[in-house]
Amino acid sequence: MARFKRHVLICENERAEGHPRGSCARGGSAELTEVFKEELRKRGMATRFRANKSGCLDACEFGPVVVVYPDAVWYGGVTVDDVVEIIESHIIGGQPVERLIIKDKRFLQEFE
């Protein structure tokens, strides 16, 4: 049995100010990581679901970026106001939050 049912990876990569691809860290991703962790702890879910900071996920232009595995759902433009919705809808309910999913085809591939 897997230790965690889902992993939530939050990109905290920092690029130079003004970098053309942007920077998740400059968009507040460190705060996102802390809010995800706290919300999971408050719900008593931290032993089944894991939120981790991540290095670059190569989706900088969509940042701040959050990816949920094993579902391979990529979220972009995530704010602290979106955390509870992602946890309740996706992490608990299994329904990804459509409005936040990155629509670029590189992040929408199906796995068999």
C-alpha positions as CSV (number, residue, x, y, z in Angstrom):
1,M,0.0,0.0,0.0
2,A,1.3,3.5,-0.9
3,R,2.2,5.7,2.0
4,F,0.4,8.7,0.5
5,K,-2.8,8.6,-1.6
6,R,-1.9,11.9,-3.4
7,H,1.1,14.2,-3.5
8,V,0.6,17.9,-4.1
9,L,3.7,19.5,-5.5
10,I,4.0,23.3,-5.3
11,C,6.7,24.9,-7.4
12,E,8.8,27.3,-5.4
13,N,11.5,27.9,-8.1
14,E,12.7,31.5,-8.2
15,R,13.9,33.1,-11.4
16,A,15.4,36.6,-11.8
17,E,13.0,39.5,-11.6
18,G,11.7,40.2,-15.1
19,H,12.5,36.8,-16.5
20,P,10.3,36.2,-19.6
21,R,9.0,32.9,-18.3
22,G,8.0,34.3,-14.9
23,S,8.7,32.8,-11.5
24,C,6.4,30.8,-9.2
25,A,8.3,31.9,-6.1
26,R,7.7,35.6,-7.0
27,G,4.0,34.7,-7.3
28,G,3.7,33.6,-3.7
29,S,4.2,29.9,-4.0
30,A,6.0,29.6,-0.6
31,E,2.9,30.8,1.1
32,L,0.8,28.4,-1.0
33,T,2.9,25.5,0.3
34,E,2.4,26.5,3.9
35,V,-1.4,27.0,3.4
36,F,-1.7,23.5,1.7
37,K,0.2,21.9,4.6
38,E,-1.8,23.7,7.3
39,E,-5.1,22.9,5.7
40,L,-4.2,19.2,5.4
41,R,-3.1,19.2,9.0
42,K,-6.3,21.0,10.2
43,R,-8.4,18.3,8.5
44,G,-6.3,15.4,10.0
45,M,-5.2,14.4,6.4
46,A,-1.5,15.0,6.5
47,T,-0.8,11.3,6.9
48,R,-2.7,10.3,3.7
49,F,-2.0,13.4,1.5
50,R,1.3,15.1,1.2
51,A,2.0,18.7,0.2
52,N,5.6,19.5,-0.8
53,K,7.5,22.4,-2.2
54,S,9.1,21.6,-5.5
55,G,11.9,22.9,-7.7
56,C,11.1,24.0,-11.2
57,L,8.2,22.0,-12.8
58,D,8.9,23.7,-16.2
59,A,5.6,25.4,-16.4
60,C,6.9,28.8,-15.2
61,E,4.7,30.9,-17.5
62,F,1.6,29.4,-15.8
63,G,2.7,30.0,-12.2
64,P,2.3,29.7,-9.5
65,V,2.0,26.0,-10.5
66,V,0.6,23.1,-8.5
67,V,0.5,19.5,-9.7
68,V,-1.3,16.6,-8.1
69,Y,0.0,13.1,-8.4
70,P,-0.8,10.3,-9.2
71,D,-3.6,12.1,-11.1
72,A,-1.2,14.2,-13.2
73,V,-3.4,17.3,-12.9
74,W,-1.6,20.5,-13.4
75,Y,-3.0,23.8,-12.0
76,G,-1.8,27.3,-12.9
77,G,-2.2,30.7,-11.5
78,V,-3.0,29.2,-8.1
79,T,-3.5,31.6,-5.2
80,V,-4.0,30.9,-1.4
81,D,-7.7,31.6,-2.1
82,D,-7.8,28.4,-4.3
83,V,-6.2,26.0,-1.7
84,V,-9.4,25.0,0.1
85,E,-11.2,24.4,-3.1
86,I,-8.5,22.2,-4.5
87,I,-8.4,20.2,-1.2
88,E,-12.1,19.8,-1.0
89,S,-12.9,19.2,-4.6
90,H,-9.9,17.3,-5.8
91,I,-7.9,15.9,-2.9
92,I,-11.0,14.8,-0.9
93,G,-13.6,14.6,-3.7
94,G,-11.5,13.4,-6.6
95,Q,-12.9,16.1,-8.9
96,P,-10.2,18.4,-10.3
97,V,-10.9,22.2,-10.3
98,E,-11.5,22.8,-14.0
99,R,-11.0,26.6,-13.9
100,L,-7.4,26.2,-12.6
101,I,-6.2,23.4,-14.9
102,I,-3.5,24.4,-17.3
103,K,-5.0,24.1,-20.8
104,D,-1.7,23.8,-22.7
105,K,-1.6,20.4,-24.4
106,R,1.8,19.6,-22.8
107,F,0.0,19.3,-19.5
108,L,-3.2,17.6,-20.6
109,Q,-1.7,14.3,-21.9
110,E,-3.5,11.1,-21.0
111,F,-1.6,8.2,-19.5
112,E,-2.4,4.6,-20.2
